[in-house]
Amino acid sequence: MKSFFFVLLLLLPFISSTQDLAIASLKRGEMGFINREGEFVIKPQYDKVKQFDSGIALVLKDDNWHYINKEGSTIENFPKSDKLYDFSNGLAIFRKDEKVGMFNNKGEIIIEPIYQNLKPYSYGAIEAKLNDKWGYIDGEGNILIEFNYKYINEIYKGITWGYSDGQFGVISNNEFLTSTDNSAIVTINDYYMEGLVVVRVGKYSSGVINSDIELVVDPRKYYSIKPFRNGLAAVEIEHKWGFINLEEKIVIDAEYEYVESFSSDGIAPVMNKKAKWGFINKEGELILPYEYSIFSTASIGIDLYYRHEIGFNNGLARVKTKKGWTFINKEGQPIGGKWFRNLEFFN
């Protein structure tokens, strides 16, 4: 069963979102963008597309990658680059002579191309590689975390994890901390919510630390734990999943085959033994039946998964049935009464 869920994670969709536009297709190989009423704002015409960000999207048509605005017009005044990258929080990477920098949606160079590698701009920081070591800079190129690490992870609210001198550790306020409560941290997970970080302590247990590197959830109780959202965290107890609060009290019994975290709408997807998904509220009541799929079967990775909420977000949830993909409201009705061959997330 555990290997099944690992495969599920690997099959999570490449999360493509826009500012109230979502990538959708009706026919194989032709992709466009819909609004929240399910109407195509930019008609299906592209072979591949990336998400809109700051009014710009990267698209592929006739073997040509190029940038478009929300009217679908091509933008040509951006810096020349050996490879085109999509925007993230208003900045895009460009490559020149095997070095990379960043420019904004006006085409202005913000980060000069002096780095070996840059990751997309998120949470007010940019993961950067210089002289074969990783660190962090801000959106103006100022150093946030020194370039001291062989590996480093995404930063959130000033904390992340890194690997240096043969060991993992938490990086907080630019300090490298390698243990907490005298328990060695084996792995620090790649997601953070509400200022708390899930960590693996020892071989078979998971806990949660805060930004002061203090354990707030005892790692001896749970094999797996998901990040806190709305004050609740999903936990695995004897191969079933339920939810605890910050006082570690079980508030929703561990009776599900698998779950996702509660979204900002206060609704969580839960899975039954037939691998069908339904939705519960914070009282544990089933508000939509077990009849959906929520994951794509084609994926290019899970990097962006943790920046989005699986399930309901702003009143809509992306689901699949035999009819295809759609967004449903909290009554289970599809937007515009429409279904799509492929569909990605709204921002």
VOTOR-694233 format. One line per 4 residues: number of its first residue (from 1); for each residue x, y, z of C-alpha. Coordinates in steps of 0.5 Angstrom, whole numbers, plus 500, padded with zeros to 3 digits. Example, Ala and Ser with C-alpha at 12.3 -4.5 7.8 and 13.67 -1.06 7.14 Angstrom:
# residues 2
1) 525 491 516  527 498 514 $
//
This chain:
# residues 347
1) 500 500 500  506 505 502  509 504 495  502 505 492 $
5) 502 512 495  509 514 493  507 512 486  501 517 487 $
9) 506 522 489  510 521 483  504 522 479  501 528 481 $
13) 500 533 476  504 539 473  501 544 477  499 550 472 $
17) 495 556 474  494 563 472  491 569 475  483 566 474 $
21) 485 562 468  487 555 468  490 551 462  485 546 459 $
25) 484 542 453  478 539 449  482 535 444  489 532 444 $
29) 495 536 443  491 543 443  491 547 449  488 554 451 $
33) 486 557 458  479 558 461  476 562 466  472 560 472 $
37) 466 560 468  469 554 464  469 559 458  475 559 454 $
41) 479 566 454  485 564 450  482 558 445  486 551 445 $
45) 491 552 439  498 550 443  502 544 443  504 546 450 $
49) 503 551 455  506 554 462  502 557 467  500 565 467 $
53) 504 569 472  504 577 472  500 577 466  505 572 462 $
57) 505 565 460  510 561 456  507 557 450  509 552 445 $
61) 506 552 438  509 550 431  516 548 435  517 555 437 $
65) 517 557 445  514 564 446  511 569 451  504 571 451 $
69) 500 576 454  493 575 457  490 577 450  494 571 447 $
73) 499 576 443  506 575 443  511 579 447  518 580 444 $
77) 522 585 448  525 580 453  532 579 454  535 574 449 $
81) 536 567 452  539 560 450  533 557 453  526 560 455 $
85) 523 559 462  516 561 465  515 566 470  514 565 477 $
89) 512 571 482  514 576 477  521 574 475  523 569 469 $
93) 530 566 469  534 567 462  541 564 460  547 567 457 $
97) 553 564 456  552 558 461  550 563 466  543 565 469 $
101) 540 571 471  533 574 472  528 579 469  521 582 470 $
105) 515 582 466  517 589 463  523 585 460  528 589 465 $
109) 534 585 468  533 584 475  539 579 477  545 579 473 $
113) 547 572 469  553 570 474  550 564 477  551 557 475 $
117) 543 555 477  537 559 479  530 556 482  524 560 481 $
121) 522 566 485  518 564 491  516 566 498  520 572 497 $
125) 527 568 495  531 565 490  535 558 491  541 560 487 $
129) 548 556 486  555 559 486  561 556 485  558 549 486 $
133) 555 551 493  547 553 494  544 558 498  539 564 497 $
137) 538 571 495  532 575 495  529 578 489  534 584 488 $
141) 540 579 489  542 580 496  544 574 500  539 571 505 $
145) 543 564 506  550 564 504  553 559 499  555 554 504 $
149) 551 548 502  551 541 497  544 541 497  538 546 500 $
153) 531 546 500  525 551 499  525 556 504  519 558 507 $
157) 518 564 513  526 564 514  527 556 515  529 551 510 $
161) 533 545 510  540 544 508  546 538 507  553 540 509 $
165) 559 536 511  555 530 511  549 531 515  542 534 514 $
169) 540 540 518  535 546 519  537 553 517  534 558 521 $
173) 536 565 521  542 563 517  544 558 522  545 551 521 $
177) 542 547 526  543 539 526  539 537 532  533 538 536 $
181) 531 536 543  537 531 542  534 527 537  538 527 530 $
185) 534 529 524  534 524 519  530 528 513  526 534 513 $
189) 520 534 508  519 539 503  513 542 505  511 548 510 $
193) 505 550 513  503 555 518  510 556 520  511 549 522 $
197) 516 544 518  515 536 518  521 532 520  523 525 520 $
201) 526 523 527  529 516 527  528 511 522  520 510 522 $
205) 517 516 525  515 523 523  514 530 528  513 537 527 $
209) 518 543 529  517 550 529  521 556 527  525 556 533 $
213) 527 548 532  523 546 537  519 539 537  511 541 537 $
217) 509 534 535  512 528 538  515 524 533  514 517 537 $
221) 507 517 535  506 517 528  509 514 522  507 519 517 $
225) 504 526 518  502 532 513  503 539 514  498 543 519 $
229) 493 547 515  487 551 519  490 548 525  489 541 523 $
233) 495 536 521  493 529 517  497 523 521  498 516 519 $
237) 496 511 525  496 504 524  496 504 517  490 509 517 $
241) 489 516 516  486 521 521  487 528 523  490 532 530 $
245) 490 539 532  496 543 535  495 539 542  496 533 538 $
249) 488 531 540  485 526 535  479 530 532  478 526 526 $
253) 479 518 527  484 515 523  479 511 518  481 513 511 $
257) 486 509 506  489 516 505  488 523 505  490 530 503 $
261) 490 536 508  485 541 509  484 547 504  483 554 506 $
265) 476 552 505  476 548 511  475 541 506  479 535 506 $
269) 479 530 500  479 523 503  480 516 500  476 510 501 $
273) 478 502 500  476 503 492  481 508 491  475 513 490 $
277) 476 520 493  470 524 497  470 530 501  469 532 509 $
281) 469 538 513  473 539 519  467 536 523  469 529 519 $
285) 462 529 516  462 527 508  460 533 504  461 530 497 $
289) 461 522 496  466 517 494  466 518 486  472 522 484 $
293) 479 522 482  484 528 484  490 526 481  493 526 474 $
297) 496 520 471  501 524 467  506 528 471  513 532 470 $
301) 514 532 478  512 534 484  516 541 485  510 545 485 $
305) 505 541 489  506 544 495  504 551 493  497 549 491 $
309) 492 546 495  489 539 493  481 539 494  477 546 494 $
313) 480 552 494  476 559 493  470 555 492  472 550 487 $
317) 476 543 487  479 540 481  476 533 480  476 527 475 $
321) 470 522 473  468 518 467  466 524 464  473 527 464 $
325) 476 533 468  472 539 471  472 544 477  466 542 482 $
329) 463 547 487  461 545 494  455 542 491  458 537 487 $
333) 456 541 480  461 542 475  463 549 472  459 551 466 $
337) 456 544 466  463 543 462  468 537 462  475 537 459 $
341) 480 532 457  485 535 461  485 541 466  490 544 471 $
345) 489 548 477  487 556 478  492 560 482 $
//
